[in-house]
């Protein structure tokens, strides 16, 4: 990052030069705002979006005709996945709910999942990861000193969804991510692939990965061969946090857990403590910028919020995480003091991915690869 840009901030949103791969045009608008504009065209709302959504839903119904389930929804008990499940049912789809239990679910999350399934009359398939194996993998990522400590969960969720889809013969996985509220995480803050998982565990772990649902190239090839599509259904509808929360509370007796992604104890620790304390990363800049672009927050309000500390944490939460990982405070402090690294410091598929840029572009144009992920892997800035 150039020193001349060290304090530069976008004139449209609140993304600044602490964010990797950021660039600005002559008016000071960042490349993430331009990416948002592209995504608006890709996933329109209004009449055009409604028609596109209708066509997608009909396609899912046609491909799943005669089957018990015609799509999969990963559920966490959070707002996004709960609304996606609700939306799928209201659209007349037959979803199978899938949950990756990594041992960190809060009681509120568990209750939200249970209530949603009962109210919507949806079946659930839960994959409970081997705790000793998964705990060791999480510790390995902490020891690797990279800002990707949530990747073991993210990859585990993806691998679980793929495995269930293949087993059940389901061709559609519904995605609850909305670029209008979540934005796009920069490559330097969040990177994930199966080779990265294996490399980190091999270097720092005690146990081999025998049961963990990793996602390797062979797994991705199988998903492509099976023509399993990931569909970002929420992108075609108005998705306002406040309105959605009221719907969930009324229709599903859903309970808010206090903050973004705090339905998981570990995610709460990761977002509120590990990232800002060790890496100086404030992911609110990405989220708030997305909300500004979609008209759900003013830039002035976002700038005021950014001046305050990130999501507050409590010592009790830190102690709970350390204890659950079976670490001493001394061991944890040593990890926090390690020099920061990135995924570039470890073996990954990234060099191979870069070499196959154009074939991957064709894959996402066929709706077999998420465009947001493509844009993230190949940033223009």
MIVO-191528 format. One record per residue (C-alpha): residue number from 1; residue in one letter; y, x negated, z negated. Coordinates in nm, 3 decimals. Example, Ala and Ser with C-alpha at 12.3 -4.5 7.8 and 13.67 -1.06 7.14 Angstrom:
BEGIN
{1; a; {-0.450; -1.230; -0.780}}
{2; s; {-0.106; -1.367; -0.714}}
end
This chain:
BEGIN
{1; x; {0.000; 0.000; 0.000}}
{2; x; {0.340; -0.138; 0.092}}
{3; x; {0.587; -0.197; -0.188}}
{4; x; {0.864; -0.033; 0.014}}
{5; x; {0.673; 0.293; -0.014}}
{6; x; {0.580; 0.257; -0.382}}
{7; x; {0.795; 0.549; -0.498}}
{8; x; {0.806; 0.761; -0.184}}
{9; x; {0.724; 1.130; -0.213}}
{10; x; {0.675; 1.393; 0.055}}
{11; x; {0.978; 1.613; 0.124}}
{12; x; {0.758; 1.922; 0.166}}
{13; x; {0.499; 1.881; -0.112}}
{14; x; {0.452; 1.645; -0.409}}
{15; x; {0.209; 1.399; -0.252}}
{16; x; {0.333; 1.043; -0.300}}
{17; x; {0.235; 0.683; -0.237}}
{18; x; {-0.003; 0.671; -0.532}}
{19; x; {-0.235; 0.862; -0.297}}
{20; x; {-0.443; 0.643; -0.061}}
{21; x; {-0.406; 0.678; 0.317}}
{22; x; {-0.077; 0.863; 0.293}}
{23; x; {0.192; 0.826; 0.559}}
{24; x; {0.520; 0.999; 0.639}}
{25; x; {0.705; 1.109; 0.952}}
{26; x; {1.077; 1.045; 1.007}}
{27; x; {1.163; 1.359; 0.806}}
{28; x; {0.954; 1.237; 0.513}}
{29; x; {0.672; 1.490; 0.559}}
{30; x; {0.329; 1.347; 0.473}}
{31; x; {0.016; 1.342; 0.688}}
{32; x; {-0.162; 1.573; 0.441}}
{33; x; {0.092; 1.844; 0.524}}
{34; x; {0.012; 1.796; 0.894}}
{35; x; {-0.358; 1.819; 0.814}}
{36; x; {-0.286; 2.147; 0.632}}
{37; x; {-0.110; 2.276; 0.945}}
{38; x; {-0.415; 2.188; 1.156}}
{39; x; {-0.643; 2.366; 0.911}}
{40; x; {-0.421; 2.676; 0.927}}
{41; x; {-0.492; 2.692; 1.300}}
{42; x; {-0.862; 2.626; 1.245}}
{43; x; {-0.893; 2.892; 0.976}}
{44; x; {-0.631; 3.161; 1.047}}
{45; x; {-0.557; 3.455; 0.820}}
{46; x; {-0.421; 3.799; 0.906}}
{47; x; {-0.569; 3.998; 1.195}}
{48; x; {-0.706; 3.692; 1.373}}
{49; x; {-0.870; 3.565; 1.055}}
{50; x; {-1.014; 3.909; 0.977}}
{51; x; {-1.171; 3.927; 1.324}}
{52; x; {-1.311; 3.575; 1.291}}
{53; x; {-1.453; 3.660; 0.950}}
{54; x; {-1.611; 3.976; 1.091}}
{55; x; {-1.778; 3.774; 1.367}}
{56; x; {-1.911; 3.515; 1.122}}
{57; x; {-2.050; 3.780; 0.888}}
{58; x; {-2.221; 3.957; 1.179}}
{59; x; {-2.372; 3.627; 1.296}}
{60; x; {-2.513; 3.563; 0.948}}
{61; x; {-2.656; 3.914; 0.936}}
{62; x; {-2.813; 3.880; 1.281}}
{63; x; {-2.974; 3.543; 1.206}}
{64; x; {-3.104; 3.665; 0.871}}
{65; x; {-3.231; 4.001; 0.990}}
{66; x; {-3.547; 4.105; 0.810}}
{67; x; {-3.512; 3.834; 0.544}}
{68; x; {-3.457; 3.886; 0.174}}
{69; x; {-3.162; 3.645; 0.181}}
{70; x; {-2.935; 3.551; 0.470}}
{71; x; {-2.710; 3.298; 0.297}}
{72; x; {-2.683; 3.072; -0.007}}
{73; x; {-2.397; 3.052; -0.256}}
{74; x; {-2.379; 2.764; -0.501}}
{75; x; {-2.257; 2.897; -0.836}}
{76; x; {-2.100; 2.713; -1.129}}
{77; x; {-1.938; 2.993; -1.328}}
{78; x; {-1.599; 2.878; -1.201}}
{79; x; {-1.338; 3.089; -1.023}}
{80; x; {-1.408; 2.973; -0.667}}
{81; x; {-1.785; 3.015; -0.664}}
{82; x; {-1.768; 3.342; -0.860}}
{83; x; {-1.524; 3.491; -0.611}}
{84; x; {-1.727; 3.362; -0.317}}
{85; x; {-2.036; 3.539; -0.454}}
{86; x; {-1.835; 3.858; -0.509}}
{87; x; {-1.687; 3.833; -0.159}}
{88; x; {-2.028; 3.778; 0.003}}
{89; x; {-2.168; 4.094; -0.155}}
{90; x; {-1.860; 4.298; -0.062}}
{91; x; {-1.902; 4.185; 0.299}}
{92; x; {-2.257; 4.319; 0.302}}
{93; x; {-2.433; 3.982; 0.297}}
{94; x; {-2.752; 3.909; 0.103}}
{95; x; {-2.684; 3.586; -0.086}}
{96; x; {-2.921; 3.385; -0.298}}
{97; x; {-2.729; 3.220; -0.582}}
{98; x; {-2.821; 2.857; -0.650}}
{99; x; {-2.718; 2.657; -0.955}}
{100; x; {-2.751; 2.282; -1.012}}
{101; x; {-2.783; 2.242; -1.388}}
{102; x; {-2.676; 1.889; -1.476}}
{103; x; {-2.667; 1.947; -1.850}}
{104; x; {-2.289; 1.980; -1.880}}
{105; x; {-2.231; 2.354; -1.837}}
{106; x; {-1.994; 2.509; -2.090}}
{107; x; {-2.104; 2.833; -2.263}}
{108; x; {-1.828; 3.017; -2.074}}
{109; x; {-1.967; 2.895; -1.741}}
{110; x; {-2.320; 3.004; -1.831}}
{111; x; {-2.198; 3.347; -1.940}}
{112; x; {-1.988; 3.387; -1.624}}
{113; x; {-2.289; 3.313; -1.405}}
{114; x; {-2.509; 3.558; -1.598}}
{115; x; {-2.251; 3.839; -1.585}}
{116; x; {-2.180; 3.786; -1.214}}
{117; x; {-2.547; 3.799; -1.121}}
{118; x; {-2.609; 4.112; -1.329}}
{119; x; {-2.304; 4.297; -1.196}}
{120; x; {-2.374; 4.205; -0.834}}
{121; x; {-2.754; 4.229; -0.862}}
{122; x; {-2.808; 3.882; -0.716}}
{123; x; {-3.113; 3.657; -0.760}}
{124; x; {-3.062; 3.306; -0.895}}
{125; x; {-3.251; 2.984; -0.835}}
{126; x; {-3.163; 2.710; -1.084}}
{127; x; {-3.250; 2.344; -1.038}}
{128; x; {-3.248; 2.163; -1.372}}
{129; x; {-3.210; 1.791; -1.318}}
{130; x; {-3.413; 1.549; -1.530}}
{131; x; {-3.167; 1.467; -1.806}}
{132; x; {-3.275; 1.108; -1.875}}
{133; x; {-3.255; 1.024; -1.507}}
{134; x; {-2.924; 1.198; -1.446}}
{135; x; {-2.762; 1.066; -1.764}}
{136; x; {-2.856; 0.714; -1.659}}
{137; x; {-2.702; 0.772; -1.314}}
{138; x; {-2.376; 0.894; -1.469}}
{139; x; {-2.359; 0.588; -1.692}}
{140; x; {-2.426; 0.371; -1.386}}
{141; x; {-2.122; 0.517; -1.212}}
{142; x; {-1.909; 0.454; -1.520}}
{143; x; {-2.027; 0.093; -1.525}}
{144; x; {-1.955; 0.060; -1.153}}
{145; x; {-1.589; 0.121; -1.247}}
{146; x; {-1.514; 0.346; -0.950}}
{147; x; {-1.310; 0.670; -0.950}}
{148; x; {-1.615; 0.855; -0.820}}
{149; x; {-1.783; 0.937; -1.153}}
{150; x; {-1.835; 1.302; -1.050}}
{151; x; {-2.020; 1.211; -0.732}}
{152; x; {-2.366; 1.228; -0.894}}
{153; x; {-2.300; 1.599; -0.958}}
{154; x; {-2.139; 1.666; -0.619}}
{155; x; {-2.423; 1.501; -0.427}}
{156; x; {-2.678; 1.671; -0.652}}
{157; x; {-2.527; 2.011; -0.574}}
{158; x; {-2.529; 1.942; -0.201}}
{159; x; {-2.886; 1.815; -0.209}}
{160; x; {-2.998; 2.118; -0.408}}
{161; x; {-2.835; 2.361; -0.163}}
{162; x; {-2.997; 2.182; 0.132}}
{163; x; {-3.343; 2.184; -0.026}}
{164; x; {-3.329; 2.552; -0.118}}
{165; x; {-3.198; 2.646; 0.227}}
{166; x; {-3.483; 2.461; 0.399}}
{167; x; {-3.746; 2.600; 0.160}}
{168; x; {-3.626; 2.959; 0.201}}
{169; x; {-3.554; 2.934; 0.573}}
{170; x; {-3.188; 3.026; 0.518}}
{171; x; {-2.948; 2.907; 0.789}}
{172; x; {-2.612; 2.954; 0.616}}
{173; x; {-2.461; 2.793; 0.308}}
{174; x; {-2.134; 2.954; 0.200}}
{175; x; {-1.869; 2.712; 0.075}}
{176; x; {-1.612; 2.816; -0.186}}
{177; x; {-1.360; 2.539; -0.118}}
{178; x; {-1.016; 2.655; -0.003}}
{179; x; {-0.783; 2.395; 0.148}}
{180; x; {-0.494; 2.630; 0.065}}
{181; x; {-0.552; 2.586; -0.310}}
{182; x; {-0.755; 2.264; -0.336}}
{183; x; {-0.611; 2.045; -0.064}}
{184; x; {-0.807; 1.744; 0.062}}
{185; x; {-0.902; 1.462; -0.173}}
{186; x; {-0.817; 1.122; -0.019}}
{187; x; {-1.100; 0.889; 0.068}}
{188; x; {-0.992; 0.629; -0.188}}
{189; x; {-1.017; 0.881; -0.472}}
{190; x; {-1.345; 1.052; -0.387}}
{191; x; {-1.622; 0.920; -0.165}}
{192; x; {-1.984; 1.031; -0.162}}
{193; x; {-2.306; 0.947; 0.022}}
{194; x; {-2.671; 0.896; -0.064}}
{195; x; {-2.677; 0.523; -0.001}}
{196; x; {-2.386; 0.481; -0.242}}
{197; x; {-2.583; 0.669; -0.508}}
{198; x; {-2.889; 0.448; -0.462}}
{199; x; {-2.684; 0.127; -0.459}}
{200; x; {-2.500; 0.207; -0.782}}
{201; x; {-2.818; 0.311; -0.962}}
{202; x; {-3.007; 0.005; -0.843}}
{203; x; {-2.733; -0.228; -0.967}}
{204; x; {-2.650; -0.064; -1.302}}
{205; x; {-2.925; 0.185; -1.386}}
{206; x; {-3.241; 0.165; -1.593}}
{207; x; {-3.449; 0.429; -1.415}}
{208; x; {-3.540; 0.488; -1.050}}
{209; x; {-3.423; 0.814; -0.893}}
{210; x; {-3.746; 1.013; -0.867}}
{211; x; {-3.636; 1.374; -0.915}}
{212; x; {-3.264; 1.360; -0.838}}
{213; x; {-3.183; 1.563; -0.520}}
{214; x; {-3.007; 1.286; -0.331}}
{215; x; {-2.868; 1.329; 0.021}}
{216; x; {-2.976; 1.048; 0.254}}
{217; x; {-2.945; 1.021; 0.631}}
{218; x; {-3.291; 1.170; 0.673}}
{219; x; {-3.183; 1.473; 0.467}}
{220; x; {-2.872; 1.522; 0.680}}
{221; x; {-3.081; 1.488; 0.994}}
{222; x; {-3.321; 1.756; 0.867}}
{223; x; {-3.032; 1.994; 0.790}}
{224; x; {-2.892; 1.935; 1.139}}
{225; x; {-3.234; 1.982; 1.299}}
{226; x; {-3.284; 2.307; 1.107}}
{227; x; {-2.937; 2.419; 1.229}}
{228; x; {-2.819; 2.500; 0.879}}
{229; x; {-2.447; 2.569; 0.881}}
{230; x; {-2.195; 2.539; 0.602}}
{231; x; {-1.938; 2.818; 0.625}}
{232; x; {-1.602; 2.798; 0.437}}
{233; x; {-1.577; 3.176; 0.409}}
{234; x; {-1.282; 3.180; 0.168}}
{235; x; {-1.060; 3.006; 0.423}}
{236; x; {-1.036; 3.327; 0.628}}
{237; x; {-0.898; 3.547; 0.348}}
{238; x; {-0.594; 3.545; 0.123}}
{239; x; {-0.698; 3.339; -0.177}}
{240; x; {-0.444; 3.360; -0.456}}
{241; x; {-0.555; 3.223; -0.793}}
{242; x; {-0.380; 3.490; -0.999}}
{243; x; {-0.500; 3.783; -0.788}}
{244; x; {-0.854; 3.648; -0.766}}
{245; x; {-0.875; 3.597; -1.140}}
{246; x; {-0.770; 3.957; -1.205}}
{247; x; {-1.038; 4.082; -0.962}}
{248; x; {-1.308; 3.876; -1.132}}
{249; x; {-1.205; 3.985; -1.480}}
{250; x; {-1.208; 4.350; -1.378}}
{251; x; {-1.515; 4.358; -1.156}}
{252; x; {-1.741; 4.095; -1.314}}
{253; x; {-1.616; 4.075; -1.673}}
{254; x; {-1.545; 3.710; -1.591}}
{255; x; {-1.373; 3.479; -1.842}}
{256; x; {-1.125; 3.203; -1.762}}
{257; x; {-1.211; 2.865; -1.915}}
{258; x; {-0.861; 2.725; -1.959}}
{259; x; {-0.801; 2.489; -1.669}}
{260; x; {-0.895; 2.377; -1.320}}
{261; x; {-1.266; 2.281; -1.306}}
{262; x; {-1.298; 2.292; -1.685}}
{263; x; {-1.609; 2.509; -1.666}}
{264; x; {-1.799; 2.178; -1.696}}
{265; x; {-1.757; 1.953; -2.000}}
{266; x; {-1.801; 1.638; -1.794}}
{267; x; {-1.560; 1.748; -1.521}}
{268; x; {-1.303; 1.822; -1.789}}
{269; x; {-1.350; 1.470; -1.930}}
{270; x; {-1.339; 1.321; -1.580}}
{271; x; {-1.019; 1.500; -1.469}}
{272; x; {-0.822; 1.492; -1.791}}
{273; x; {-0.916; 1.154; -1.933}}
{274; x; {-1.113; 0.911; -1.717}}
{275; x; {-0.909; 0.935; -1.395}}
{276; x; {-0.557; 0.918; -1.542}}
{277; x; {-0.639; 0.671; -1.820}}
{278; x; {-0.847; 0.420; -1.625}}
{279; x; {-0.735; 0.464; -1.265}}
{280; x; {-0.388; 0.619; -1.289}}
{281; x; {-0.507; 0.908; -1.070}}
{282; x; {-0.346; 1.248; -1.111}}
{283; x; {-0.534; 1.498; -0.895}}
{284; x; {-0.276; 1.764; -0.969}}
{285; x; {-0.065; 1.609; -0.693}}
{286; x; {-0.328; 1.718; -0.439}}
{287; x; {-0.380; 2.063; -0.589}}
{288; x; {-0.011; 2.141; -0.642}}
{289; x; {0.073; 2.022; -0.291}}
{290; x; {-0.183; 2.263; -0.149}}
{291; x; {-0.040; 2.547; -0.355}}
{292; x; {0.312; 2.462; -0.235}}
{293; x; {0.204; 2.469; 0.130}}
{294; x; {0.032; 2.805; 0.081}}
{295; x; {0.331; 2.955; -0.100}}
{296; x; {0.166; 2.989; -0.441}}
{297; x; {0.390; 2.736; -0.617}}
{298; x; {0.741; 2.608; -0.562}}
{299; x; {0.801; 2.238; -0.507}}
{300; x; {1.055; 2.239; -0.792}}
{301; x; {0.801; 2.380; -1.036}}
{302; x; {0.537; 2.133; -0.921}}
{303; x; {0.773; 1.839; -0.972}}
{304; x; {0.841; 1.956; -1.328}}
{305; x; {0.470; 1.993; -1.403}}
{306; x; {0.389; 1.650; -1.259}}
{307; x; {0.633; 1.491; -1.505}}
{308; x; {0.417; 1.611; -1.793}}
{309; x; {0.087; 1.448; -1.886}}
{310; x; {-0.223; 1.554; -1.689}}
{311; x; {-0.451; 1.822; -1.827}}
{312; x; {-0.452; 1.768; -2.204}}
{313; x; {-0.768; 1.631; -2.359}}
{314; x; {-0.895; 1.622; -2.714}}
{315; x; {-1.061; 1.337; -2.899}}
{316; x; {-1.340; 1.581; -2.983}}
{317; x; {-1.416; 1.616; -2.613}}
{318; x; {-1.426; 1.239; -2.560}}
{319; x; {-1.653; 1.193; -2.860}}
{320; x; {-1.882; 1.469; -2.733}}
{321; x; {-1.918; 1.304; -2.389}}
{322; x; {-1.983; 0.960; -2.539}}
{323; x; {-2.239; 1.103; -2.779}}
{324; x; {-2.418; 1.308; -2.510}}
{325; x; {-2.444; 0.996; -2.293}}
{326; x; {-2.594; 0.814; -2.594}}
{327; x; {-2.325; 0.548; -2.585}}
{328; x; {-2.136; 0.382; -2.867}}
{329; x; {-1.757; 0.389; -2.875}}
{330; x; {-1.762; 0.012; -2.828}}
{331; x; {-1.974; 0.041; -2.513}}
{332; x; {-1.745; 0.309; -2.376}}
{333; x; {-1.431; 0.105; -2.450}}
{334; x; {-1.580; -0.193; -2.262}}
{335; x; {-1.640; 0.031; -1.960}}
{336; x; {-1.282; 0.161; -1.975}}
{337; x; {-1.156; -0.200; -1.980}}
{338; x; {-1.346; -0.306; -1.667}}
{339; x; {-1.135; -0.380; -1.356}}
{340; x; {-1.112; -0.083; -1.123}}
{341; x; {-1.320; -0.092; -0.804}}
{342; x; {-1.378; 0.137; -0.506}}
{343; x; {-1.673; 0.245; -0.291}}
{344; x; {-1.586; -0.044; -0.055}}
{345; x; {-1.725; -0.280; -0.323}}
{346; x; {-2.076; -0.133; -0.290}}
{347; x; {-2.328; -0.059; -0.013}}
{348; x; {-2.262; 0.279; 0.152}}
{349; x; {-2.311; 0.459; 0.482}}
{350; x; {-1.939; 0.432; 0.550}}
{351; x; {-1.956; 0.144; 0.801}}
{352; x; {-2.224; 0.338; 0.991}}
{353; x; {-2.019; 0.657; 0.970}}
{354; x; {-1.720; 0.480; 1.120}}
{355; x; {-1.937; 0.357; 1.406}}
{356; x; {-2.044; 0.714; 1.486}}
{357; x; {-1.700; 0.872; 1.476}}
{358; x; {-1.721; 1.054; 1.810}}
{359; x; {-2.074; 1.196; 1.771}}
{360; x; {-1.968; 1.327; 1.428}}
{361; x; {-1.663; 1.487; 1.585}}
{362; x; {-1.889; 1.672; 1.827}}
{363; x; {-2.108; 1.779; 1.533}}
{364; x; {-1.819; 1.940; 1.345}}
{365; x; {-1.704; 2.112; 1.665}}
{366; x; {-2.048; 2.277; 1.671}}
{367; x; {-1.988; 2.394; 1.311}}
{368; x; {-2.268; 2.172; 1.183}}
{369; x; {-2.032; 1.941; 0.993}}
{370; x; {-1.726; 2.045; 0.784}}
{371; x; {-1.399; 1.965; 0.960}}
{372; x; {-1.230; 1.886; 0.629}}
{373; x; {-1.494; 1.624; 0.558}}
{374; x; {-1.449; 1.477; 0.906}}
{375; x; {-1.072; 1.458; 0.856}}
{376; x; {-1.128; 1.291; 0.521}}
{377; x; {-1.369; 1.030; 0.659}}
{378; x; {-1.137; 0.953; 0.948}}
{379; x; {-0.783; 0.982; 0.811}}
{380; x; {-0.498; 0.953; 1.059}}
{381; x; {-0.257; 0.806; 0.811}}
end
